Structures are given as structure tokens and as C-alpha cells.
Amino acid sequence: MRSGLSRTDVAHHLPHIVERMYRNIPSGVGARRRDLRLSPSDMRAVLERGAAWAVSRGYGSEAELERVEEGGCLEGADPDLLSTRALERGRPQLGTLGSGNHFAELQYVAEIYDEPVATAFGLRLDQVTCMIHSGSRGLGHQVCQDHLRVMLDASRTYGIALPDRQLCCAPLDSPEGRRYLAAMSAAANFAFANRQVMTHWVRESVCEALQIAPEAARVDTVYDVCHNIAKLETFEIDGRPERLCVHRKGATRAYPPGHPGTPAPYRHVGQPVLVPGDMGRYSYVLVGTARAMRETFGSTCHGAGRRMSRRKAKQAGDARVLLGELRDRGIHVRAAGLATVAEERPEAYKDVADVVRVVHEAGVSTRVAQLRPLAVIKG
């Protein structure tokens, strides 16, 4: 998200903003908002319509939908393929952040590398931004669990040798493959709606903390992009267009200028690529390239990845000391528990700048801006 605010506008209000964000956006295992209750028909609409359902209920504007991958809705979603348990887990979790590495982070633009593209994305130096990392929550996890046994059986049925049982699979055109893609698309739509609701609550939190109108804050979406998803997309193979299933695990889409899948407002420069870092250093905005279409199926990195296990990170130091160190650097953190803070300490992650430099030099996505943290909420 981008805003009409500068770092100086929020500098003295960060503790208040982070508290408002933490109050408005449920974080952690089991957290929920009591004022967002989904009936069975609501749940079905979320799974079929994605972010458009959220906008229809007042969570954002229609204009934001054209700045969401696939308009915030994957076609072919079939809610009837989700188990009762998946629906039960998802119903109270819409509009929630979750735990682990999920976060909502208020940031500012620290560096601009490509001025024309940054301008097209609505970004400028010292501007306040916000990045959300969350997805389909327990619903998506349950969809995966429900299909693991099915896919293990299918692998044997179709004679697929597995180097690891977690790589179980089925042909795309098989009944098992088609059912999984339809269920996964429904989970993706839940994720689109989930992030759209939280985007609106970030907007409300900033306005409440600063006591300003939404028109003054001007908080809206730059882009919402998927990761950890499989999608059917068209690429040129040996000079001919081919429909392929592209599985982006720990990766994200990076479409170039002129591509029909790049949102219309950005089609002249390329699709925004969001690369989160850690809560102590920086994140990046990149832009997709034609080279990515030729070499990496329109894909690039999603982040840096961990260099410490969660257990080792918890043993690396006192979380209270870490919170104090971050606060001394002007970074305000609010979390559901100290264990999450310890697990997510900055040094538990590789330096995302190193990863971004590699993809930039390889030309599969190029740097646009660096964002640095101001306030973070975690589950």
C-alpha cells in the first residue's frame, strides 16, 4: 500500500498507529474480529468472488481490484470441493493476519532506484507505505491436508515415482488434478479477500491514530501478488504459445511491460513485484521484465528465506531485549507473544538485499525502491 503521508507526518504517532493496527487486525493463532461473521452463503461468495466480495461489503474500492493479481479472483474455484473442516477453519479467520512469518508492516520509502517506474507505482522518497504478508490461513492449510492422501494415492495410480512423499502429485487433466486446482483456486480467493479486508483496516487504523479523513491519508493498494500457488498461464515455447501450469513456491509473478496480465495502470512499465525482508532491515519493490518471461516463466524471488531454524532463533537472545533494540532504532513492534518476536528476529533471515541484487543483475526483475520498517504487527 502507498499513502499520501510522509515519514514526518507519522513520526510522533507510531506507538499509537501500531496499537490501532494491532487492535483492528486480529493477529496470532485463534484471533478473530467479532464484527465480521460469515454466514454459509457469505463464505461461498468469498470463495467464488475473492477480493470483489470484500469490496462489495465496503472493504476498499473497485479501483483497487485492478491492482490485484487476476483482479483478486481465480476462475474455476469450486467451494463444493472444500471439506467441512476447511470451511470451519476459514469462517472465523477472514480478515486475520495469522502467526509465524505473517506480518503487517508500516514502512517508508528509503531509496528510489528507478524514478520513472516508482512514479508509475505512485511511490516517492520518505512516503509512508504498508506491506501485508498473509494468505488463506487455516482454510488453505486444510485444503492441502485434505488432498495429500488423495495425491499420494494418485501418484501410485498414475505410476509417478516420488523422491519425497511431500512431492505427491497427479496429472493436471486427471480428476484428482482438476479437483485440486479448483479447491486451491477457492483457497486463493479466500486469501485475496483476506488481504483486501486487512488493507481496509490498515487504512482505518492510520486514520483513527492520526485523526484524519481517508481523503487526507490516501492509503490504497499498489499491488497484491500471490506466492505459493499454481496457475495455468500461457508462455512461448519453441516459438509457439503453450498453456502451462506454473507452480510458484517461495516465488512470485513478475510480468513485463505490455503483457495482458500486467494491470492496466502499470502496463507501460511492468508489474510491481513485492519482496519482503525482515522487521529490522528493509523490503523491496521490483518490477517484472521480458527476460523473466523468457527464462523463469514470468517469476522471481518472493523473499530471502531463513538462515536460522525457529528453535535456534528463540535461543539466540531475549525477545524483550530485541524489542528494545528495535524501538531504539525507531521500529515499533507489537506481537501476540514474545516467542514469535524471537523466532522472527532479523538475523534469523538472510539479507534480502543480496537476493534482490542477484535477480536484478540476472534481469528477471529490477529494483524500483527500498522500503524500511517503522511499525510492525505480528501474530
BAKOLVEX-142622 format. One line per 10 residues: number of its first residue (from 0); for each residue x, y, z of C-alpha. Coordinates in nm, 3 decimals. Layout:
residues N
NUM) X Y Z ~ ...;
END
This chain:
residues 379
0) 0.000 0.000 0.000 ~ 0.103 0.359 -0.059 ~ -0.022 0.671 0.117 ~ -0.034 1.048 0.091 ~ 0.171 1.071 0.413 ~ 0.541 1.131 0.471 ~ 0.756 0.989 0.748 ~ 0.745 1.319 0.934 ~ 0.363 1.303 0.940 ~ 0.368 0.982 1.144;
10) 0.698 1.004 1.335 ~ 0.542 1.109 1.668 ~ 0.237 0.885 1.631 ~ 0.396 0.545 1.564 ~ 0.315 0.388 1.903 ~ -0.048 0.492 1.860 ~ -0.061 0.368 1.499 ~ 0.087 0.027 1.582 ~ -0.159 -0.015 1.870 ~ -0.451 0.071 1.642;
20) -0.329 -0.173 1.379 ~ -0.287 -0.444 1.640 ~ -0.636 -0.378 1.776 ~ -0.805 -0.368 1.434 ~ -0.623 -0.657 1.264 ~ -0.652 -0.984 1.459 ~ -0.308 -1.144 1.492 ~ -0.190 -1.477 1.625 ~ -0.338 -1.825 1.649 ~ -0.714 -1.816 1.704;
30) -0.750 -1.436 1.680 ~ -1.071 -1.305 1.518 ~ -1.289 -0.993 1.482 ~ -1.632 -1.033 1.635 ~ -1.784 -0.780 1.393 ~ -1.703 -0.988 1.083 ~ -1.915 -1.301 1.080 ~ -1.966 -1.506 0.767 ~ -2.284 -1.698 0.700 ~ -2.256 -2.012 0.484;
40) -2.373 -1.809 0.183 ~ -2.117 -1.536 0.262 ~ -1.844 -1.798 0.281 ~ -1.940 -1.938 -0.055 ~ -1.934 -1.590 -0.209 ~ -1.586 -1.524 -0.065 ~ -1.454 -1.849 -0.216 ~ -1.611 -1.773 -0.555 ~ -1.551 -1.395 -0.581 ~ -1.237 -1.327 -0.378;
50) -1.144 -0.962 -0.322 ~ -1.454 -0.843 -0.509 ~ -1.667 -0.981 -0.226 ~ -1.471 -0.771 0.025 ~ -1.511 -0.457 -0.186 ~ -1.885 -0.523 -0.221 ~ -1.905 -0.517 0.160 ~ -1.727 -0.182 0.187 ~ -1.371 -0.302 0.238 ~ -1.198 -0.085 -0.021;
60) -1.289 0.039 -0.367 ~ -1.347 -0.110 -0.711 ~ -1.040 0.078 -0.836 ~ -0.819 -0.130 -0.607 ~ -0.928 -0.454 -0.774 ~ -0.745 -0.374 -1.098 ~ -0.424 -0.355 -0.892 ~ -0.461 -0.712 -0.763 ~ -0.325 -1.018 -0.943 ~ -0.605 -1.168 -1.158;
70) -0.833 -0.891 -1.031 ~ -0.839 -1.068 -0.695 ~ -1.026 -1.375 -0.818 ~ -0.911 -1.700 -0.977 ~ -1.158 -1.858 -1.218 ~ -1.266 -2.217 -1.176 ~ -1.291 -2.210 -0.796 ~ -1.535 -2.469 -0.662 ~ -1.638 -2.425 -0.296 ~ -1.818 -2.761 -0.306;
80) -1.478 -2.933 -0.315 ~ -1.375 -2.794 0.025 ~ -1.423 -3.013 0.329 ~ -1.643 -2.917 0.620 ~ -1.328 -2.886 0.830 ~ -1.170 -2.642 0.582 ~ -1.482 -2.425 0.589 ~ -1.496 -2.438 0.969 ~ -1.135 -2.329 0.998 ~ -1.171 -2.049 0.745;
90) -1.501 -1.893 0.851 ~ -1.372 -1.711 1.163 ~ -1.034 -1.626 1.007 ~ -1.127 -1.383 0.729 ~ -0.953 -1.052 0.798 ~ -0.689 -1.208 1.025 ~ -0.313 -1.194 0.995 ~ -0.212 -1.529 1.141 ~ 0.118 -1.616 1.305 ~ 0.470 -1.723 1.210;
100) 0.621 -1.506 0.937 ~ 0.294 -1.325 0.861 ~ 0.300 -0.952 0.930 ~ 0.159 -0.609 0.862 ~ 0.438 -0.353 0.845 ~ 0.422 0.024 0.822 ~ 0.724 0.139 0.619 ~ 0.874 0.439 0.442 ~ 1.043 0.468 0.103 ~ 1.414 0.491 0.186;
110) 1.562 0.470 -0.165 ~ 1.441 0.507 -0.523 ~ 1.639 0.320 -0.790 ~ 1.412 0.375 -1.091 ~ 1.235 0.710 -1.078 ~ 1.000 0.667 -1.379 ~ 0.877 0.327 -1.259 ~ 0.846 0.444 -0.898 ~ 0.635 0.736 -1.019 ~ 0.414 0.498 -1.215;
120) 0.369 0.292 -0.895 ~ 0.283 0.609 -0.700 ~ 0.597 0.588 -0.483 ~ 0.822 0.875 -0.369 ~ 1.104 0.923 -0.118 ~ 1.005 0.932 0.251 ~ 0.650 0.828 0.166 ~ 0.471 0.608 0.421 ~ 0.376 0.266 0.284 ~ 0.247 -0.059 0.430;
130) 0.311 -0.422 0.337 ~ 0.095 -0.718 0.440 ~ 0.210 -1.079 0.425 ~ -0.073 -1.325 0.486 ~ -0.280 -1.574 0.289 ~ -0.557 -1.830 0.308 ~ -0.495 -1.910 0.675 ~ -0.625 -2.238 0.820 ~ -0.859 -2.288 0.526 ~ -0.572 -2.315 0.279;
140) -0.376 -2.540 0.511 ~ -0.673 -2.772 0.541 ~ -0.722 -2.783 0.163 ~ -0.362 -2.901 0.137 ~ -0.405 -3.159 0.413 ~ -0.726 -3.292 0.261 ~ -0.557 -3.355 -0.074 ~ -0.230 -3.507 0.045 ~ -0.372 -3.859 0.081 ~ -0.561 -3.822 -0.248;
150) -0.243 -3.718 -0.427 ~ -0.035 -3.992 -0.269 ~ -0.283 -4.248 -0.398 ~ -0.294 -4.074 -0.737 ~ 0.084 -4.084 -0.768 ~ 0.071 -4.461 -0.736 ~ -0.229 -4.489 -0.970 ~ -0.052 -4.296 -1.247 ~ 0.289 -4.457 -1.192 ~ 0.465 -4.141 -1.074;
160) 0.787 -4.218 -0.882 ~ 0.829 -3.979 -0.589 ~ 1.172 -3.883 -0.449 ~ 0.980 -3.750 -0.146 ~ 0.620 -3.818 -0.045 ~ 0.565 -3.443 0.000 ~ 0.605 -3.412 -0.378 ~ 0.293 -3.622 -0.438 ~ 0.101 -3.512 -0.746 ~ -0.142 -3.607 -1.021;
170) -0.171 -3.519 -1.392 ~ -0.341 -3.184 -1.448 ~ -0.609 -3.337 -1.668 ~ -0.688 -3.617 -1.423 ~ -0.998 -3.599 -1.199 ~ -0.770 -3.562 -0.895 ~ -0.569 -3.283 -1.058 ~ -0.875 -3.090 -1.172 ~ -1.039 -3.115 -0.830 ~ -0.728 -2.994 -0.652;
180) -0.685 -2.692 -0.881 ~ -1.050 -2.595 -0.827 ~ -1.016 -2.628 -0.448 ~ -0.683 -2.442 -0.446 ~ -0.839 -2.160 -0.651 ~ -1.111 -2.126 -0.388 ~ -0.842 -2.101 -0.119 ~ -0.661 -1.836 -0.324 ~ -0.983 -1.635 -0.348 ~ -1.016 -1.655 0.030;
190) -0.660 -1.517 0.054 ~ -0.740 -1.228 -0.183 ~ -1.046 -1.138 0.025 ~ -0.849 -1.174 0.349 ~ -0.580 -0.928 0.240 ~ -0.837 -0.685 0.098 ~ -1.018 -0.672 0.432 ~ -0.691 -0.614 0.619 ~ -0.589 -0.345 0.370 ~ -0.906 -0.158 0.461;
200) -0.837 -0.199 0.832 ~ -0.484 -0.060 0.789 ~ -0.644 0.243 0.624 ~ -0.886 0.279 0.915 ~ -0.608 0.235 1.172 ~ -0.394 0.513 1.024 ~ -0.690 0.750 1.003 ~ -0.800 0.674 1.360 ~ -0.449 0.717 1.504 ~ -0.383 1.044 1.322;
210) -0.745 1.163 1.346 ~ -0.761 1.242 0.977 ~ -1.005 1.162 0.698 ~ -0.937 0.883 0.445 ~ -0.908 1.151 0.177 ~ -0.614 1.301 0.368 ~ -0.440 0.969 0.436 ~ -0.488 0.841 0.077 ~ -0.398 0.483 0.170 ~ -0.461 0.248 -0.121;
220) -0.323 -0.060 -0.293 ~ -0.011 -0.054 -0.508 ~ -0.037 -0.426 -0.584 ~ -0.144 -0.756 -0.431 ~ 0.052 -1.051 -0.569 ~ 0.034 -1.424 -0.493 ~ 0.305 -1.664 -0.389 ~ 0.288 -2.035 -0.308 ~ 0.035 -2.102 -0.581 ~ -0.006 -2.298 -0.904;
230) -0.169 -2.126 -1.202 ~ -0.239 -2.201 -1.567 ~ -0.059 -1.939 -1.777 ~ 0.050 -1.903 -2.140 ~ 0.417 -1.887 -2.244 ~ 0.603 -1.910 -2.573 ~ 0.781 -2.245 -2.602 ~ 0.987 -2.312 -2.917 ~ 0.810 -2.027 -3.093 ~ 0.457 -2.144 -3.007;
240) 0.219 -2.038 -2.728 ~ 0.172 -2.315 -2.472 ~ -0.064 -2.332 -2.176 ~ 0.144 -2.435 -1.874 ~ 0.089 -2.489 -1.504 ~ 0.337 -2.264 -1.324 ~ 0.392 -2.350 -0.960 ~ 0.545 -2.060 -0.766 ~ 0.664 -2.184 -0.428 ~ 0.857 -1.915 -0.245;
250) 0.839 -1.724 -0.572 ~ 0.611 -1.459 -0.714 ~ 0.492 -1.340 -1.054 ~ 0.698 -1.082 -1.247 ~ 0.516 -0.992 -1.570 ~ 0.674 -0.739 -1.810 ~ 0.552 -0.418 -1.974 ~ 0.284 -0.477 -2.235 ~ 0.172 -0.815 -2.103 ~ -0.209 -0.850 -2.081;
260) -0.170 -0.995 -1.730 ~ 0.005 -0.679 -1.608 ~ -0.255 -0.444 -1.453 ~ -0.363 -0.166 -1.688 ~ -0.227 0.118 -1.468 ~ 0.121 -0.038 -1.486 ~ 0.120 -0.196 -1.831 ~ 0.356 0.068 -1.972 ~ 0.627 -0.013 -1.712 ~ 0.564 -0.370 -1.589;
270) 0.406 -0.547 -1.294 ~ 0.505 -0.446 -0.940 ~ 0.694 -0.719 -0.753 ~ 0.688 -0.712 -0.372 ~ 0.982 -0.870 -0.187 ~ 0.953 -0.861 0.194 ~ 1.265 -0.869 0.407 ~ 1.273 -0.879 0.788 ~ 1.140 -0.648 1.057 ~ 1.479 -0.490 1.127;
280) 1.618 -0.408 0.785 ~ 1.433 -0.350 0.458 ~ 1.198 -0.479 0.191 ~ 1.194 -0.406 -0.181 ~ 0.966 -0.317 -0.468 ~ 1.086 -0.452 -0.803 ~ 0.932 -0.458 -1.150 ~ 0.878 -0.751 -1.386 ~ 1.074 -0.788 -1.710 ~ 1.056 -0.951 -2.053;
290) 1.360 -1.158 -1.959 ~ 1.161 -1.323 -1.679 ~ 0.907 -1.437 -1.939 ~ 1.185 -1.597 -2.143 ~ 1.391 -1.751 -1.862 ~ 1.186 -1.801 -1.543 ~ 0.825 -1.837 -1.659 ~ 0.746 -1.480 -1.553 ~ 0.868 -1.541 -1.198 ~ 1.113 -1.400 -0.946;
300) 1.200 -1.427 -0.577 ~ 0.945 -1.371 -0.302 ~ 1.189 -1.316 -0.016 ~ 1.524 -1.420 0.126 ~ 1.439 -1.725 0.335 ~ 1.556 -1.824 0.679 ~ 1.914 -1.883 0.787 ~ 1.817 -1.996 1.140 ~ 1.559 -2.251 1.245 ~ 1.279 -2.117 1.466;
310) 1.422 -2.310 1.760 ~ 1.770 -2.165 1.711 ~ 1.629 -1.814 1.670 ~ 1.446 -1.844 2.003 ~ 1.772 -1.944 2.168 ~ 1.965 -1.653 2.014 ~ 1.862 -1.392 2.270 ~ 1.593 -1.236 2.489 ~ 1.294 -1.115 2.287 ~ 1.243 -0.824 2.529;
320) 1.595 -0.701 2.460 ~ 1.530 -0.732 2.087 ~ 1.211 -0.524 2.114 ~ 1.406 -0.255 2.299 ~ 1.681 -0.252 2.037 ~ 1.428 -0.219 1.755 ~ 1.245 0.058 1.941 ~ 1.575 0.246 1.987 ~ 1.612 0.234 1.608 ~ 1.262 0.378 1.563;
330) 1.090 0.047 1.482 ~ 0.782 -0.023 1.695 ~ 0.675 -0.389 1.718 ~ 0.351 -0.531 1.855 ~ 0.312 -0.907 1.868 ~ 0.080 -1.163 2.022 ~ 0.369 -1.320 2.210 ~ 0.742 -1.294 2.275 ~ 0.805 -1.635 2.116 ~ 0.703 -1.502 1.774;
340) 0.929 -1.198 1.817 ~ 1.222 -1.425 1.899 ~ 1.152 -1.660 1.606 ~ 1.127 -1.364 1.367 ~ 1.438 -1.176 1.480 ~ 1.608 -1.004 1.184 ~ 1.923 -1.217 1.197 ~ 1.709 -1.532 1.155 ~ 1.673 -1.433 0.790 ~ 1.920 -1.399 0.507;
350) 1.985 -1.044 0.390 ~ 1.714 -0.983 0.130 ~ 1.935 -0.719 -0.037 ~ 2.167 -1.000 -0.150 ~ 1.878 -1.191 -0.308 ~ 1.739 -0.880 -0.473 ~ 2.081 -0.796 -0.616 ~ 2.101 -1.140 -0.778 ~ 1.761 -1.119 -0.951 ~ 1.830 -0.757 -1.052;
360) 2.164 -0.847 -1.209 ~ 2.007 -1.152 -1.375 ~ 1.743 -0.921 -1.523 ~ 1.440 -1.129 -1.417 ~ 1.313 -0.832 -1.213 ~ 1.477 -0.497 -1.147 ~ 1.493 -0.271 -0.842 ~ 1.249 0.016 -0.807 ~ 1.251 0.112 -0.437 ~ 1.373 0.010 -0.094;
370) 1.130 0.026 0.199 ~ 1.238 0.042 0.564 ~ 1.022 -0.053 0.866 ~ 0.856 0.192 1.105 ~ 0.600 -0.023 1.287 ~ 0.525 -0.396 1.270 ~ 0.246 -0.619 1.396 ~ 0.296 -0.995 1.413 ~ 0.090 -1.289 1.530;
END
